[in-house]
Amino acid sequence: MLDPEPDLSTRLLSHIDFTSGAVAAVSGGSDSTALLLLLKQYLDRTAPSARLLAVTVDHGLRQDSAAEAQAVARLCAERGIAHRTLVWSGRKPSTGLPAAAREARYRLLAKVARGEGMGLIVTGHTADDQAETVLMRETREEGVGRNKGSGREEGRGLAGMAPATLHDWREWIVRPLLGTRRAALRDFLRRQNVGWADDPTNADETYERPRLRAALEGDAGAQRVDGALALAARAALDRTQLGLAAAEVILRFARQPATGLIRLDPALLRAGEDRAAVYALRILLATSGGVAYLPDKARGEALFGRLKAGFLCATLSRTVVDFRRAGIFLRREMRGLPPAAAVLDAAIWDGRRQITLNDGNGALLIAPLGAAAAKRLATGKGDTTPQSLISAALAAEPAARQALEKPGSAPDWPASPGFEARPVVAPFARFLPSFDLAPARAAASLVGAPPVPAPPFAGHSAGRSWAKA
């Protein structure tokens, strides 16, 4: 049974830094309602000046959703908590609705957090949610294993939800209830004389999660939940340790001799760290190609084996891998680059570059630099790196169309007129789980992306678990 005394909120929340305040995602269900009360209790006692904003996202998918948002607003008014309701407007997809709703929810929450100057979003995901997530992913990976051999995520997904996830390289999403069962939270609410709303879609077995939730009822289900949580803990540790090793590989063996071009020292192939090296290679392939997902493990291993066998030129994840005497080089292939198009401020171009317009008004016509301009720009650059490779990498970089159309000298790239292009680490740019902090930081440092914002954890005890990450 959950202890409603203040030490409960301290145990669950004291490791989080609330200096800049927090946005609490509150749907009106038991989990998020309990989270809200615990947050209020903790902040009133330890940081009364810290801002707390409860946000309810009304997805507009059910007739009762607006009334549920109003109920949350009333509870917040009674407790002296600022509240806001956001509505997911526009057309809803006919397939993949849960994923689309989740994406919309995080986008709206992040927009509010950004507007309020809060870098922290707190959600009420519980141990039950974690177990369900892990079991669903385990089922999918078993299916992939039967059909294709080695799955894309090589067990990474079995770590479940991370305690913290960086959204859009800016806001941290923190899940302090991942170690707490839903039944205990409901006991807490009953003792507080606070009710909650039950979303009927959580019992709609049309969807995968409700089907699994129903199957986990009873003693046998409880054992499956315990097993899934233990599996998640093991997988999280393995994923974190592999990420640390991959980060070391990137720091030791990778450098960027020119914009858009990564060089790997061939000594990497003989270092005896093949598992970490393959993982690092997959991360760098996705980063170079601007791809949100890592190439699957089987393809990464096959490519690494071919590199061990000798010189080659191959393509994987939109990245050309060119192994020659000067080293192993990675660059974006020319196929499939974006056509000339108007690009808005803060847009991600080709999955690799975030565009910042110097003017800040309207849009700018941007296109790939192209081979001719890149060849002129690359002349005289580089040390031992072949200029043909530098030119090929620069050709895939963004440039203002107006500059390209002017005759004469090459455009002054990357300080192109009208905009700046900052690298992004594609596989982690949208969502960066805390398991993957170490390789994300190493990749960001390598390509010149902005540093990863510090995780929102306070004190030395919290710092230990993130010190190497």
TORKOL-4160 file (C-alpha; in steps of 0.2 Angstrom, whole numbers, padded with zeros to 4 digits, m for minus):
469
<pt num="1" X="0000" Y="0000" Z="0000"/>
<pt num="2" X="0006" Y="0017" Z="m0005"/>
<pt num="3" X="0011" Y="0029" Z="0010"/>
<pt num="4" X="0002" Y="0046" Z="0008"/>
<pt num="5" X="0014" Y="0054" Z="0020"/>
<pt num="6" X="0026" Y="0068" Z="0013"/>
<pt num="7" X="0040" Y="0056" Z="0012"/>
<pt num="8" X="0032" Y="0047" Z="m0002"/>
<pt num="9" X="0033" Y="0063" Z="m0013"/>
<pt num="10" X="0050" Y="0065" Z="m0007"/>
<pt num="11" X="0055" Y="0048" Z="m0012"/>
<pt num="12" X="0048" Y="0049" Z="m0029"/>
<pt num="13" X="0052" Y="0067" Z="m0034"/>
<pt num="14" X="0067" Y="0073" Z="m0023"/>
<pt num="15" X="0080" Y="0068" Z="m0037"/>
<pt num="16" X="0072" Y="0080" Z="m0050"/>
<pt num="17" X="0077" Y="0098" Z="m0052"/>
<pt num="18" X="0062" Y="0109" Z="m0052"/>
<pt num="19" X="0071" Y="0126" Z="m0052"/>
<pt num="20" X="0063" Y="0131" Z="m0069"/>
<pt num="21" X="0046" Y="0124" Z="m0064"/>
<pt num="22" X="0037" Y="0110" Z="m0072"/>
<pt num="23" X="0023" Y="0106" Z="m0084"/>
<pt num="24" X="0013" Y="0091" Z="m0077"/>
<pt num="25" X="0003" Y="0081" Z="m0091"/>
<pt num="26" X="m0014" Y="0077" Z="m0082"/>
<pt num="27" X="m0027" Y="0068" Z="m0092"/>
<pt num="28" X="m0039" Y="0066" Z="m0077"/>
<pt num="29" X="m0035" Y="0047" Z="m0075"/>
<pt num="30" X="m0029" Y="0040" Z="m0059"/>
<pt num="31" X="m0010" Y="0040" Z="m0063"/>
<pt num="32" X="m0008" Y="0058" Z="m0069"/>
<pt num="33" X="m0020" Y="0064" Z="m0055"/>
<pt num="34" X="m0010" Y="0056" Z="m0042"/>
<pt num="35" X="0006" Y="0063" Z="m0050"/>
<pt num="36" X="m0002" Y="0080" Z="m0049"/>
<pt num="37" X="m0006" Y="0079" Z="m0031"/>
<pt num="38" X="0011" Y="0072" Z="m0026"/>
<pt num="39" X="0020" Y="0086" Z="m0036"/>
<pt num="40" X="0009" Y="0099" Z="m0027"/>
<pt num="41" X="0013" Y="0092" Z="m0010"/>
<pt num="42" X="0032" Y="0091" Z="m0014"/>
<pt num="43" X="0034" Y="0108" Z="m0021"/>
<pt num="44" X="0023" Y="0116" Z="m0008"/>
<pt num="45" X="0035" Y="0109" Z="0005"/>
<pt num="46" X="0052" Y="0110" Z="m0003"/>
<pt num="47" X="0051" Y="0124" Z="m0017"/>
<pt num="48" X="0035" Y="0135" Z="m0014"/>
<pt num="49" X="0041" Y="0147" Z="m0027"/>
<pt num="50" X="0043" Y="0134" Z="m0041"/>
<pt num="51" X="0030" Y="0135" Z="m0054"/>
<pt num="52" X="0018" Y="0121" Z="m0058"/>
<pt num="53" X="0007" Y="0121" Z="m0073"/>
<pt num="54" X="m0005" Y="0107" Z="m0076"/>
<pt num="55" X="m0009" Y="0104" Z="m0094"/>
<pt num="56" X="m0023" Y="0093" Z="m0101"/>
<pt num="57" X="m0023" Y="0088" Z="m0119"/>
<pt num="58" X="m0040" Y="0085" Z="m0126"/>
<pt num="59" X="m0038" Y="0074" Z="m0141"/>
<pt num="60" X="m0056" Y="0077" Z="m0147"/>
<pt num="61" X="m0058" Y="0058" Z="m0150"/>
<pt num="62" X="m0072" Y="0055" Z="m0137"/>
<pt num="63" X="m0088" Y="0064" Z="m0132"/>
<pt num="64" X="m0083" Y="0065" Z="m0114"/>
<pt num="65" X="m0065" Y="0071" Z="m0117"/>
<pt num="66" X="m0070" Y="0090" Z="m0114"/>
<pt num="67" X="m0079" Y="0086" Z="m0098"/>
<pt num="68" X="m0064" Y="0077" Z="m0092"/>
<pt num="69" X="m0053" Y="0091" Z="m0095"/>
<pt num="70" X="m0065" Y="0103" Z="m0086"/>
<pt num="71" X="m0065" Y="0091" Z="m0071"/>
<pt num="72" X="m0046" Y="0092" Z="m0071"/>
<pt num="73" X="m0048" Y="0111" Z="m0071"/>
<pt num="74" X="m0059" Y="0111" Z="m0056"/>
<pt num="75" X="m0048" Y="0100" Z="m0046"/>
<pt num="76" X="m0033" Y="0112" Z="m0050"/>
<pt num="77" X="m0043" Y="0127" Z="m0045"/>
<pt num="78" X="m0048" Y="0119" Z="m0029"/>
<pt num="79" X="m0029" Y="0115" Z="m0025"/>
<pt num="80" X="m0022" Y="0132" Z="m0031"/>
<pt num="81" X="m0014" Y="0124" Z="m0047"/>
<pt num="82" X="m0012" Y="0133" Z="m0063"/>
<pt num="83" X="m0021" Y="0124" Z="m0077"/>
<pt num="84" X="m0023" Y="0124" Z="m0096"/>
<pt num="85" X="m0032" Y="0114" Z="m0108"/>
<pt num="86" X="m0025" Y="0111" Z="m0126"/>
<pt num="87" X="m0035" Y="0104" Z="m0140"/>
<pt num="88" X="m0028" Y="0093" Z="m0154"/>
<pt num="89" X="m0037" Y="0100" Z="m0169"/>
<pt num="90" X="m0037" Y="0095" Z="m0187"/>
<pt num="91" X="m0039" Y="0079" Z="m0196"/>
<pt num="92" X="m0036" Y="0063" Z="m0187"/>
<pt num="93" X="m0027" Y="0048" Z="m0196"/>
<pt num="94" X="m0038" Y="0033" Z="m0200"/>
<pt num="95" X="m0023" Y="0021" Z="m0195"/>
<pt num="96" X="m0010" Y="0023" Z="m0181"/>
<pt num="97" X="m0021" Y="0033" Z="m0171"/>
<pt num="98" X="m0013" Y="0030" Z="m0154"/>
<pt num="99" X="0004" Y="0034" Z="m0160"/>
<pt num="100" X="m0002" Y="0050" Z="m0169"/>
<pt num="101" X="m0011" Y="0055" Z="m0153"/>
<pt num="102" X="0005" Y="0052" Z="m0143"/>
<pt num="103" X="0015" Y="0063" Z="m0155"/>
<pt num="104" X="0002" Y="0077" Z="m0154"/>
<pt num="105" X="0001" Y="0076" Z="m0135"/>
<pt num="106" X="0020" Y="0078" Z="m0134"/>
<pt num="107" X="0021" Y="0092" Z="m0147"/>
<pt num="108" X="0007" Y="0102" Z="m0138"/>
<pt num="109" X="0015" Y="0099" Z="m0121"/>
<pt num="110" X="0032" Y="0105" Z="m0127"/>
<pt num="111" X="0025" Y="0120" Z="m0135"/>
<pt num="112" X="0018" Y="0126" Z="m0119"/>
<pt num="113" X="0033" Y="0122" Z="m0109"/>
<pt num="114" X="0044" Y="0132" Z="m0121"/>
<pt num="115" X="0032" Y="0146" Z="m0121"/>
<pt num="116" X="0032" Y="0147" Z="m0102"/>
<pt num="117" X="0051" Y="0145" Z="m0101"/>
<pt num="118" X="0050" Y="0128" Z="m0092"/>
<pt num="119" X="0062" Y="0114" Z="m0099"/>
<pt num="120" X="0053" Y="0100" Z="m0089"/>
<pt num="121" X="0038" Y="0090" Z="m0093"/>
<pt num="122" X="0032" Y="0077" Z="m0080"/>
<pt num="123" X="0021" Y="0062" Z="m0085"/>
<pt num="124" X="0012" Y="0049" Z="m0075"/>
<pt num="125" X="0018" Y="0033" Z="m0083"/>
<pt num="126" X="0018" Y="0019" Z="m0071"/>
<pt num="127" X="0026" Y="0002" Z="m0068"/>
<pt num="128" X="0011" Y="m0005" Z="m0076"/>
<pt num="129" X="0013" Y="0005" Z="m0092"/>
<pt num="130" X="0031" Y="0000" Z="m0092"/>
<pt num="131" X="0027" Y="m0018" Z="m0091"/>
<pt num="132" X="0015" Y="m0017" Z="m0105"/>
<pt num="133" X="0027" Y="m0008" Z="m0116"/>
<pt num="134" X="0040" Y="m0021" Z="m0114"/>
<pt num="135" X="0029" Y="m0035" Z="m0117"/>
<pt num="136" X="0022" Y="m0027" Z="m0133"/>
<pt num="137" X="0040" Y="m0024" Z="m0139"/>
<pt num="138" X="0045" Y="m0042" Z="m0134"/>
<pt num="139" X="0031" Y="m0049" Z="m0145"/>
<pt num="140" X="0036" Y="m0038" Z="m0159"/>
<pt num="141" X="0054" Y="m0043" Z="m0158"/>
<pt num="142" X="0050" Y="m0061" Z="m0157"/>
<pt num="143" X="0040" Y="m0059" Z="m0173"/>
<pt num="144" X="0054" Y="m0050" Z="m0182"/>
<pt num="145" X="0067" Y="m0063" Z="m0176"/>
<pt num="146" X="0056" Y="m0077" Z="m0183"/>
<pt num="147" X="0054" Y="m0068" Z="m0200"/>
<pt num="148" X="0070" Y="m0059" Z="m0203"/>
<pt num="149" X="0083" Y="m0065" Z="m0191"/>
<pt num="150" X="0090" Y="m0051" Z="m0181"/>
<pt num="151" X="0079" Y="m0037" Z="m0177"/>
<pt num="152" X="0081" Y="m0018" Z="m0180"/>
<pt num="153" X="0082" Y="m0014" Z="m0161"/>
<pt num="154" X="0093" Y="m0028" Z="m0156"/>
<pt num="155" X="0084" Y="m0028" Z="m0139"/>
<pt num="156" X="0086" Y="m0009" Z="m0136"/>
<pt num="157" X="0067" Y="m0008" Z="m0136"/>
<pt num="158" X="0066" Y="m0020" Z="m0121"/>
<pt num="159" X="0073" Y="m0007" Z="m0110"/>
<pt num="160" X="0055" Y="0001" Z="m0111"/>
<pt num="161" X="0052" Y="0019" Z="m0107"/>
<pt num="162" X="0067" Y="0029" Z="m0100"/>
<pt num="163" X="0066" Y="0038" Z="m0084"/>
<pt num="164" X="0069" Y="0054" Z="m0094"/>
<pt num="165" X="0068" Y="0058" Z="m0112"/>
<pt num="166" X="0074" Y="0074" Z="m0121"/>
<pt num="167" X="0061" Y="0080" Z="m0134"/>
<pt num="168" X="0067" Y="0090" Z="m0149"/>
<pt num="169" X="0084" Y="0092" Z="m0141"/>
<pt num="170" X="0076" Y="0105" Z="m0129"/>
<pt num="171" X="0063" Y="0099" Z="m0116"/>
<pt num="172" X="0065" Y="0085" Z="m0104"/>
<pt num="173" X="0051" Y="0073" Z="m0101"/>
<pt num="174" X="0052" Y="0064" Z="m0084"/>
<pt num="175" X="0043" Y="0049" Z="m0078"/>
<pt num="176" X="0045" Y="0048" Z="m0059"/>
<pt num="177" X="0031" Y="0035" Z="m0057"/>
<pt num="178" X="0039" Y="0021" Z="m0067"/>
<pt num="179" X="0043" Y="0011" Z="m0052"/>
<pt num="180" X="0025" Y="0013" Z="m0044"/>
<pt num="181" X="0010" Y="0002" Z="m0048"/>
<pt num="182" X="m0006" Y="0009" Z="m0053"/>
<pt num="183" X="m0016" Y="0000" Z="m0039"/>
<pt num="184" X="m0005" Y="0009" Z="m0026"/>
<pt num="185" X="m0008" Y="0026" Z="m0034"/>
<pt num="186" X="m0027" Y="0023" Z="m0034"/>
<pt num="187" X="m0026" Y="0018" Z="m0015"/>
<pt num="188" X="m0017" Y="0035" Z="m0012"/>
<pt num="189" X="m0031" Y="0044" Z="m0021"/>
<pt num="190" X="m0045" Y="0036" Z="m0012"/>
<pt num="191" X="m0036" Y="0041" Z="0005"/>
<pt num="192" X="m0036" Y="0058" Z="m0002"/>
<pt num="193" X="m0054" Y="0057" Z="m0007"/>
<pt num="194" X="m0050" Y="0062" Z="m0025"/>
<pt num="195" X="m0058" Y="0053" Z="m0039"/>
<pt num="196" X="m0052" Y="0050" Z="m0057"/>
<pt num="197" X="m0059" Y="0047" Z="m0074"/>
<pt num="198" X="m0058" Y="0030" Z="m0083"/>
<pt num="199" X="m0054" Y="0032" Z="m0101"/>
<pt num="200" X="m0065" Y="0019" Z="m0110"/>
<pt num="201" X="m0052" Y="0017" Z="m0124"/>
<pt num="202" X="m0041" Y="0009" Z="m0111"/>
<pt num="203" X="m0053" Y="m0006" Z="m0111"/>
<pt num="204" X="m0056" Y="m0006" Z="m0130"/>
<pt num="205" X="m0047" Y="m0022" Z="m0136"/>
<pt num="206" X="m0047" Y="m0015" Z="m0154"/>
<pt num="207" X="m0030" Y="m0008" Z="m0148"/>
<pt num="208" X="m0015" Y="m0018" Z="m0143"/>
<pt num="209" X="m0012" Y="m0011" Z="m0126"/>
<pt num="210" X="m0029" Y="m0014" Z="m0119"/>
<pt num="211" X="m0029" Y="m0032" Z="m0125"/>
<pt num="212" X="m0013" Y="m0035" Z="m0116"/>
<pt num="213" X="m0019" Y="m0026" Z="m0101"/>
<pt num="214" X="m0034" Y="m0037" Z="m0100"/>
<pt num="215" X="m0022" Y="m0052" Z="m0101"/>
<pt num="216" X="m0012" Y="m0046" Z="m0087"/>
<pt num="217" X="m0026" Y="m0047" Z="m0074"/>
<pt num="218" X="m0024" Y="m0060" Z="m0060"/>
<pt num="219" X="m0010" Y="m0069" Z="m0052"/>
<pt num="220" X="m0002" Y="m0076" Z="m0068"/>
<pt num="221" X="m0003" Y="m0058" Z="m0075"/>
<pt num="222" X="0006" Y="m0051" Z="m0060"/>
<pt num="223" X="0020" Y="m0063" Z="m0062"/>
<pt num="224" X="0021" Y="m0058" Z="m0081"/>
<pt num="225" X="0022" Y="m0040" Z="m0075"/>
<pt num="226" X="0036" Y="m0043" Z="m0063"/>
<pt num="227" X="0046" Y="m0053" Z="m0076"/>
<pt num="228" X="0043" Y="m0039" Z="m0089"/>
<pt num="229" X="0050" Y="m0026" Z="m0076"/>
<pt num="230" X="0065" Y="m0036" Z="m0072"/>
<pt num="231" X="0068" Y="m0038" Z="m0091"/>
<pt num="232" X="0067" Y="m0020" Z="m0093"/>
<pt num="233" X="0080" Y="m0016" Z="m0079"/>
<pt num="234" X="0092" Y="m0028" Z="m0087"/>
<pt num="235" X="0089" Y="m0022" Z="m0105"/>
<pt num="236" X="0091" Y="m0004" Z="m0099"/>
<pt num="237" X="0108" Y="m0008" Z="m0090"/>
<pt num="238" X="0114" Y="m0016" Z="m0106"/>
<pt num="239" X="0108" Y="m0002" Z="m0117"/>
<pt num="240" X="0117" Y="0011" Z="m0106"/>
<pt num="241" X="0133" Y="0001" Z="m0105"/>
<pt num="242" X="0133" Y="m0002" Z="m0124"/>
<pt num="243" X="0130" Y="0016" Z="m0127"/>
<pt num="244" X="0145" Y="0021" Z="m0116"/>
<pt num="245" X="0156" Y="0009" Z="m0125"/>
<pt num="246" X="0150" Y="0016" Z="m0142"/>
<pt num="247" X="0153" Y="0034" Z="m0136"/>
<pt num="248" X="0171" Y="0029" Z="m0132"/>
<pt num="249" X="0173" Y="0021" Z="m0150"/>
<pt num="250" X="0166" Y="0038" Z="m0157"/>
<pt num="251" X="0178" Y="0048" Z="m0147"/>
<pt num="252" X="0193" Y="0037" Z="m0151"/>
<pt num="253" X="0191" Y="0033" Z="m0169"/>
<pt num="254" X="0180" Y="0046" Z="m0177"/>
<pt num="255" X="0183" Y="0064" Z="m0183"/>
<pt num="256" X="0175" Y="0076" Z="m0195"/>
<pt num="257" X="0188" Y="0083" Z="m0208"/>
<pt num="258" X="0175" Y="0093" Z="m0217"/>
<pt num="259" X="0157" Y="0098" Z="m0215"/>
<pt num="260" X="0146" Y="0083" Z="m0219"/>
<pt num="261" X="0161" Y="0071" Z="m0219"/>
<pt num="262" X="0165" Y="0059" Z="m0205"/>
<pt num="263" X="0182" Y="0049" Z="m0205"/>
<pt num="264" X="0184" Y="0033" Z="m0195"/>
<pt num="265" X="0201" Y="0027" Z="m0191"/>
<pt num="266" X="0203" Y="0009" Z="m0199"/>
<pt num="267" X="0211" Y="0004" Z="m0182"/>
<pt num="268" X="0193" Y="0003" Z="m0176"/>
<pt num="269" X="0192" Y="m0013" Z="m0186"/>
<pt num="270" X="0206" Y="m0021" Z="m0176"/>
<pt num="271" X="0202" Y="m0014" Z="m0159"/>
<pt num="272" X="0193" Y="m0030" Z="m0153"/>
<pt num="273" X="0177" Y="m0020" Z="m0148"/>
<pt num="274" X="0166" Y="m0026" Z="m0162"/>
<pt num="275" X="0149" Y="m0025" Z="m0153"/>
<pt num="276" X="0152" Y="m0007" Z="m0148"/>
<pt num="277" X="0160" Y="m0003" Z="m0165"/>
<pt num="278" X="0145" Y="m0009" Z="m0174"/>
<pt num="279" X="0133" Y="0001" Z="m0163"/>
<pt num="280" X="0143" Y="0016" Z="m0165"/>
<pt num="281" X="0144" Y="0014" Z="m0184"/>
<pt num="282" X="0125" Y="0012" Z="m0185"/>
<pt num="283" X="0123" Y="0028" Z="m0175"/>
<pt num="284" X="0135" Y="0037" Z="m0187"/>
<pt num="285" X="0127" Y="0030" Z="m0202"/>
<pt num="286" X="0110" Y="0037" Z="m0197"/>
<pt num="287" X="0117" Y="0053" Z="m0192"/>
<pt num="288" X="0126" Y="0056" Z="m0208"/>
<pt num="289" X="0111" Y="0050" Z="m0218"/>
<pt num="290" X="0098" Y="0061" Z="m0208"/>
<pt num="291" X="0088" Y="0045" Z="m0204"/>
<pt num="292" X="0078" Y="0044" Z="m0188"/>
<pt num="293" X="0080" Y="0025" Z="m0185"/>
<pt num="294" X="0097" Y="0016" Z="m0184"/>
<pt num="295" X="0100" Y="0003" Z="m0198"/>
<pt num="296" X="0096" Y="m0014" Z="m0191"/>
<pt num="297" X="0109" Y="m0024" Z="m0182"/>
<pt num="298" X="0110" Y="m0037" Z="m0196"/>
<pt num="299" X="0115" Y="m0025" Z="m0209"/>
<pt num="300" X="0126" Y="m0015" Z="m0197"/>
<pt num="301" X="0136" Y="m0031" Z="m0193"/>
<pt num="302" X="0136" Y="m0036" Z="m0212"/>
<pt num="303" X="0144" Y="m0020" Z="m0216"/>
<pt num="304" X="0156" Y="m0021" Z="m0202"/>
<pt num="305" X="0162" Y="m0038" Z="m0208"/>
<pt num="306" X="0164" Y="m0031" Z="m0226"/>
<pt num="307" X="0175" Y="m0017" Z="m0220"/>
<pt num="308" X="0186" Y="m0030" Z="m0211"/>
<pt num="309" X="0188" Y="m0039" Z="m0227"/>
<pt num="310" X="0195" Y="m0024" Z="m0236"/>
<pt num="311" X="0192" Y="m0008" Z="m0246"/>
<pt num="312" X="0174" Y="m0005" Z="m0252"/>
<pt num="313" X="0161" Y="0008" Z="m0257"/>
<pt num="314" X="0143" Y="0004" Z="m0251"/>
<pt num="315" X="0128" Y="0014" Z="m0246"/>
<pt num="316" X="0117" Y="0011" Z="m0230"/>
<pt num="317" X="0104" Y="0023" Z="m0222"/>
<pt num="318" X="0107" Y="0036" Z="m0236"/>
<pt num="319" X="0125" Y="0036" Z="m0231"/>
<pt num="320" X="0140" Y="0032" Z="m0243"/>
<pt num="321" X="0153" Y="0022" Z="m0234"/>
<pt num="322" X="0169" Y="0024" Z="m0243"/>
<pt num="323" X="0184" Y="0014" Z="m0237"/>
<pt num="324" X="0201" Y="0018" Z="m0245"/>
<pt num="325" X="0219" Y="0020" Z="m0239"/>
<pt num="326" X="0215" Y="0037" Z="m0232"/>
<pt num="327" X="0202" Y="0030" Z="m0220"/>
<pt num="328" X="0184" Y="0025" Z="m0219"/>
<pt num="329" X="0173" Y="0040" Z="m0224"/>
<pt num="330" X="0154" Y="0043" Z="m0221"/>
<pt num="331" X="0144" Y="0056" Z="m0231"/>
<pt num="332" X="0127" Y="0059" Z="m0237"/>
<pt num="333" X="0123" Y="0051" Z="m0253"/>
<pt num="334" X="0117" Y="0063" Z="m0267"/>
<pt num="335" X="0101" Y="0052" Z="m0271"/>
<pt num="336" X="0085" Y="0058" Z="m0263"/>
<pt num="337" X="0091" Y="0075" Z="m0257"/>
<pt num="338" X="0077" Y="0088" Z="m0255"/>
<pt num="339" X="0073" Y="0098" Z="m0270"/>
<pt num="340" X="0074" Y="0117" Z="m0270"/>
<pt num="341" X="0060" Y="0123" Z="m0259"/>
<pt num="342" X="0055" Y="0136" Z="m0247"/>
<pt num="343" X="0061" Y="0132" Z="m0229"/>
<pt num="344" X="0054" Y="0140" Z="m0213"/>
<pt num="345" X="0064" Y="0146" Z="m0198"/>
<pt num="346" X="0069" Y="0131" Z="m0187"/>
<pt num="347" X="0064" Y="0118" Z="m0200"/>
<pt num="348" X="0075" Y="0102" Z="m0201"/>
<pt num="349" X="0082" Y="0100" Z="m0218"/>
<pt num="350" X="0085" Y="0083" Z="m0225"/>
<pt num="351" X="0085" Y="0076" Z="m0207"/>
<pt num="352" X="0103" Y="0083" Z="m0204"/>
<pt num="353" X="0102" Y="0102" Z="m0203"/>
<pt num="354" X="0092" Y="0114" Z="m0193"/>
<pt num="355" X="0089" Y="0130" Z="m0202"/>
<pt num="356" X="0090" Y="0147" Z="m0193"/>
<pt num="357" X="0085" Y="0161" Z="m0205"/>
<pt num="358" X="0095" Y="0177" Z="m0201"/>
<pt num="359" X="0080" Y="0187" Z="m0207"/>
<pt num="360" X="0067" Y="0177" Z="m0196"/>
<pt num="361" X="0053" Y="0182" Z="m0208"/>
<pt num="362" X="0045" Y="0171" Z="m0220"/>
<pt num="363" X="0054" Y="0157" Z="m0229"/>
<pt num="364" X="0070" Y="0155" Z="m0239"/>
<pt num="365" X="0072" Y="0145" Z="m0255"/>
<pt num="366" X="0086" Y="0132" Z="m0251"/>
<pt num="367" X="0093" Y="0118" Z="m0261"/>
<pt num="368" X="0108" Y="0106" Z="m0260"/>
<pt num="369" X="0124" Y="0115" Z="m0264"/>
<pt num="370" X="0128" Y="0104" Z="m0279"/>
<pt num="371" X="0144" Y="0096" Z="m0287"/>
<pt num="372" X="0150" Y="0112" Z="m0296"/>
<pt num="373" X="0149" Y="0124" Z="m0282"/>
<pt num="374" X="0155" Y="0111" Z="m0270"/>
<pt num="375" X="0171" Y="0108" Z="m0281"/>
<pt num="376" X="0175" Y="0126" Z="m0281"/>
<pt num="377" X="0172" Y="0128" Z="m0262"/>
<pt num="378" X="0182" Y="0112" Z="m0258"/>
<pt num="379" X="0198" Y="0118" Z="m0267"/>
<pt num="380" X="0213" Y="0119" Z="m0256"/>
<pt num="381" X="0203" Y="0112" Z="m0241"/>
<pt num="382" X="0208" Y="0097" Z="m0231"/>
<pt num="383" X="0224" Y="0089" Z="m0225"/>
<pt num="384" X="0226" Y="0071" Z="m0230"/>
<pt num="385" X="0208" Y="0070" Z="m0234"/>
<pt num="386" X="0205" Y="0068" Z="m0253"/>
<pt num="387" X="0197" Y="0084" Z="m0260"/>
<pt num="388" X="0185" Y="0073" Z="m0270"/>
<pt num="389" X="0177" Y="0067" Z="m0254"/>
<pt num="390" X="0176" Y="0084" Z="m0246"/>
<pt num="391" X="0168" Y="0090" Z="m0262"/>
<pt num="392" X="0156" Y="0076" Z="m0263"/>
<pt num="393" X="0151" Y="0079" Z="m0244"/>
<pt num="394" X="0149" Y="0098" Z="m0247"/>
<pt num="395" X="0138" Y="0095" Z="m0262"/>
<pt num="396" X="0124" Y="0088" Z="m0251"/>
<pt num="397" X="0124" Y="0103" Z="m0239"/>
<pt num="398" X="0110" Y="0116" Z="m0240"/>
<pt num="399" X="0113" Y="0133" Z="m0249"/>
<pt num="400" X="0102" Y="0147" Z="m0253"/>
<pt num="401" X="0096" Y="0145" Z="m0271"/>
<pt num="402" X="0099" Y="0164" Z="m0275"/>
<pt num="403" X="0117" Y="0161" Z="m0271"/>
<pt num="404" X="0119" Y="0146" Z="m0282"/>
<pt num="405" X="0111" Y="0155" Z="m0296"/>
<pt num="406" X="0124" Y="0169" Z="m0296"/>
<pt num="407" X="0139" Y="0167" Z="m0308"/>
<pt num="408" X="0157" Y="0168" Z="m0302"/>
<pt num="409" X="0164" Y="0162" Z="m0286"/>
<pt num="410" X="0156" Y="0149" Z="m0275"/>
<pt num="411" X="0144" Y="0154" Z="m0261"/>
<pt num="412" X="0151" Y="0158" Z="m0244"/>
<pt num="413" X="0145" Y="0142" Z="m0236"/>
<pt num="414" X="0140" Y="0137" Z="m0222"/>
<pt num="415" X="0138" Y="0156" Z="m0218"/>
<pt num="416" X="0126" Y="0157" Z="m0233"/>
<pt num="417" X="0117" Y="0173" Z="m0235"/>
<pt num="418" X="0100" Y="0173" Z="m0226"/>
<pt num="419" X="0102" Y="0157" Z="m0215"/>
<pt num="420" X="0113" Y="0146" Z="m0204"/>
<pt num="421" X="0113" Y="0127" Z="m0204"/>
<pt num="422" X="0116" Y="0118" Z="m0188"/>
<pt num="423" X="0119" Y="0099" Z="m0188"/>
<pt num="424" X="0107" Y="0088" Z="m0179"/>
<pt num="425" X="0110" Y="0070" Z="m0173"/>
<pt num="426" X="0095" Y="0062" Z="m0183"/>
<pt num="427" X="0092" Y="0046" Z="m0173"/>
<pt num="428" X="0091" Y="0056" Z="m0157"/>
<pt num="429" X="0084" Y="0073" Z="m0163"/>
<pt num="430" X="0066" Y="0070" Z="m0159"/>
<pt num="431" X="0067" Y="0059" Z="m0144"/>
<pt num="432" X="0083" Y="0055" Z="m0134"/>
<pt num="433" X="0080" Y="0042" Z="m0120"/>
<pt num="434" X="0092" Y="0044" Z="m0106"/>
<pt num="435" X="0099" Y="0027" Z="m0109"/>
<pt num="436" X="0107" Y="0034" Z="m0125"/>
<pt num="437" X="0114" Y="0050" Z="m0118"/>
<pt num="438" X="0132" Y="0045" Z="m0120"/>
<pt num="439" X="0132" Y="0041" Z="m0138"/>
<pt num="440" X="0121" Y="0055" Z="m0142"/>
<pt num="441" X="0133" Y="0067" Z="m0134"/>
<pt num="442" X="0148" Y="0059" Z="m0143"/>
<pt num="443" X="0139" Y="0061" Z="m0160"/>
<pt num="444" X="0134" Y="0079" Z="m0156"/>
<pt num="445" X="0152" Y="0083" Z="m0152"/>
<pt num="446" X="0158" Y="0075" Z="m0168"/>
<pt num="447" X="0147" Y="0083" Z="m0180"/>
<pt num="448" X="0146" Y="0100" Z="m0171"/>
<pt num="449" X="0128" Y="0099" Z="m0166"/>
<pt num="450" X="0123" Y="0109" Z="m0150"/>
<pt num="451" X="0127" Y="0100" Z="m0134"/>
<pt num="452" X="0114" Y="0090" Z="m0125"/>
<pt num="453" X="0105" Y="0100" Z="m0112"/>
<pt num="454" X="0109" Y="0093" Z="m0094"/>
<pt num="455" X="0097" Y="0081" Z="m0087"/>
<pt num="456" X="0085" Y="0088" Z="m0075"/>
<pt num="457" X="0091" Y="0079" Z="m0060"/>
<pt num="458" X="0097" Y="0087" Z="m0044"/>
<pt num="459" X="0110" Y="0083" Z="m0031"/>
<pt num="460" X="0125" Y="0071" Z="m0030"/>
<pt num="461" X="0115" Y="0055" Z="m0028"/>
<pt num="462" X="0106" Y="0059" Z="m0045"/>
<pt num="463" X="0122" Y="0064" Z="m0053"/>
<pt num="464" X="0130" Y="0048" Z="m0050"/>
<pt num="465" X="0118" Y="0038" Z="m0062"/>
<pt num="466" X="0121" Y="0051" Z="m0076"/>
<pt num="467" X="0139" Y="0055" Z="m0073"/>
<pt num="468" X="0145" Y="0044" Z="m0087"/>
<pt num="469" X="0130" Y="0046" Z="m0098"/>
